[in-house]
Amino acid sequence: MTEVPNPTASTTYRPSYELDIGFTVRGTKTVRHRAGGYWWTTDTPEGIATVAFRAGGDLVRADSWGPGTDWALTRLPALLGAGDAAVSSFDPDPHPALRSLART
């Protein structure tokens, strides 16, 4: 088994909304679920970065490696939906298909 080196930097993020990481990052091509956490790789203006993150209670803990670490960690809240419009403002009416999907 390969040992993971110490991260370049670490941070925590406390979302002000209910977070379901799996649902939020579903479809993000550069995020994978492995070993109980999520791994995000990205090419940043400062170079590549790998971020490992997992939720624990009301916090998300993130460790990052690579020269793009600072850039990636500052964008983690956006990756996790911080800038998304509130679900409460979503109105599926008058579309029956959207009403059905919104309930599920």
Phi and psi in degrees as a GROMACS rama.xvg file:
@    title "Ramachandran Plot"
@    xaxis  label "Phi"
@    yaxis  label "Psi"
@TYPE xy
-81.6386  133.754  THR-2
-83.7602  136.097  GLU-3
-83.2972  128.08  VAL-4
-68.626  161.225  PRO-5
-58.7158  141.832  ASN-6
-67.8698  154.456  PRO-7
-66.2393  -39.2744  THR-8
-156.78  159.3  ALA-9
-137.682  155.639  SER-10
-155.248  169.291  THR-11
-125.543  152.688  THR-12
-134.354  130.28  TYR-13
-111.598  99.2562  ARG-14
-67.1673  148.559  PRO-15
-93.354  15.027  SER-16
-139.216  163.339  TYR-17
-72.1917  124.209  GLU-18
-112.51  126.846  LEU-19
-115.624  95.7682  ASP-20
-57.158  -45.5914  ILE-21
-57.3981  -42.6657  GLY-22
-70.0157  -42.0818  PHE-23
-64.4479  -40.6423  THR-24
-95.7807  0.476798  VAL-25
-56.5417  131.172  ARG-26
90.3767  -9.20519  GLY-27
-77.1368  112.707  THR-28
-63.0826  -23.8421  LYS-29
-103.367  16.2022  THR-30
-116.62  133.058  VAL-31
-129.688  144.892  ARG-32
-94.2866  119.655  HIS-33
-147.154  139.7  ARG-34
51.5096  42.9874  ALA-35
78.5051  3.83784  GLY-36
-139.83  -177.384  GLY-37
-116.17  142.642  TYR-38
-122.953  126.362  TRP-39
-119.202  128.225  TRP-40
-114.619  140.331  THR-41
-151.664  150.952  THR-42
-100.141  115.6  ASP-43
-107.316  170.319  THR-44
-60.8411  -22.566  PRO-45
-95.7729  -3.00132  GLU-46
124.216  -178.113  GLY-47
-72.2184  156.848  ILE-48
-147.056  145.986  ALA-49
-121.731  129.558  THR-50
-123  126.153  VAL-51
-105.671  127.246  ALA-52
-141.716  152.395  PHE-53
-154.774  149.48  ARG-54
-87.7786  143.463  ALA-55
-146.792  108.022  GLY-56
67.9439  -127.004  GLY-57
-102.35  14.657  ASP-58
-117.525  152.522  LEU-59
-112.599  124.446  VAL-60
-98.7874  132.303  ARG-61
-131.354  133.233  ALA-62
-117.85  142.228  ASP-63
-136.809  150.563  SER-64
-130.416  147.032  TRP-65
108.511  166.943  GLY-66
-66.6525  -20.4758  PRO-67
-92.2483  14.445  GLY-68
-53.4557  -52.4147  THR-69
-59.9044  -44.758  ASP-70
-59.9648  -47.5761  TRP-71
-65.3446  -43.8864  ALA-72
-65.6943  -32.1645  LEU-73
-72.0622  -19.7134  THR-74
-99.7148  -1.06437  ARG-75
-58.3011  -44.6404  LEU-76
-56.485  -40.1693  PRO-77
-65.2939  -40.2576  ALA-78
-60.0119  -33.4822  LEU-79
-92.0009  13.254  LEU-80
95.6383  9.98732  GLY-81
-59.6366  -31.9604  ALA-82
-94.1345  1.80101  GLY-83
-72.2407  150.182  ASP-84
-65.1356  147.999  ALA-85
-62.4182  135.983  ALA-86
-60.4312  -32.5709  VAL-87
-63  -20.7084  SER-88
-87.099  -5.28712  SER-89
-77.1756  125.691  PHE-90
-123.42  103.291  ASP-91
-75.5653  -9.82531  PRO-92
-70.0443  146.085  ASP-93
-100.275  32.5709  PRO-94
-98.6821  107.664  HIS-95
-56.1012  -39.3864  PRO-96
-64.9034  -40.9295  ALA-97
-67.8257  -39.1091  LEU-98
-59.1122  -42.7431  ARG-99
-65.0079  -45.1158  SER-100
-65.5168  -39.1879  LEU-101
-63.3583  -33.6981  ALA-102
-69.2066  -27.3588  ARG-103
